[in-house]
Amino acid sequence: DTQFTSQFTSQLTSELTFPLTSQLTSSLTSQFTSLLTAQFTSQLKSQLICL
């Protein structure tokens, strides 16, 4: 009985954690990408102005 409970709990935890983790990862990745893009664009603009 105890084994079944622990197995059920671990399965539930993994099912709950996985979507959350993937969602968090994709959100962080998109934020990071947009940040990098904005930084790169501003740097490029300033360099172009200098030219």
C-alpha positions in Angstrom: 0.0 0.0 0.0 2.8 2.4 0.9 4.6 1.6 -2.3 1.5 2.3 -4.3 1.1 5.7 -2.6 4.7 6.7 -3.2 4.5 5.7 -6.8 1.2 7.6 -7.3 2.7 10.6 -5.6 5.9 10.6 -7.7 3.8 10.2 -10.9 1.5 13.0 -9.9 4.5 15.2 -9.0 6.2 14.5 -12.3 3.0 15.2 -14.3 2.6 18.5 -12.4 6.2 19.6 -12.5 6.9 18.8 -16.2 4.4 21.3 -17.8 5.4 23.9 -15.3 9.1 23.5 -16.0 8.7 23.5 -19.7 6.4 26.5 -19.6 8.9 28.3 -17.3 11.8 27.4 -19.6 10.1 28.6 -22.8 9.0 31.8 -21.1 12.5 32.4 -19.8 14.0 31.6 -23.3 11.7 34.0 -25.1 12.4 36.8 -22.6 16.1 36.2 -22.9 15.9 36.2 -26.7 13.9 39.4 -26.8 16.3 41.0 -24.4 19.3 40.0 -26.4 17.6 41.2 -29.6 16.8 44.6 -28.2 20.3 45.0 -26.9 21.8 43.9 -30.2 19.5 46.3 -32.1 20.4 49.3 -30.0 24.1 48.5 -30.2 23.8 48.2 -34.0 21.9 51.5 -34.2 24.4 53.4 -32.2 27.3 51.9 -34.3 25.4 52.9 -37.5 25.0 56.4 -36.1 28.7 56.6 -35.4 29.5 55.6 -38.9 
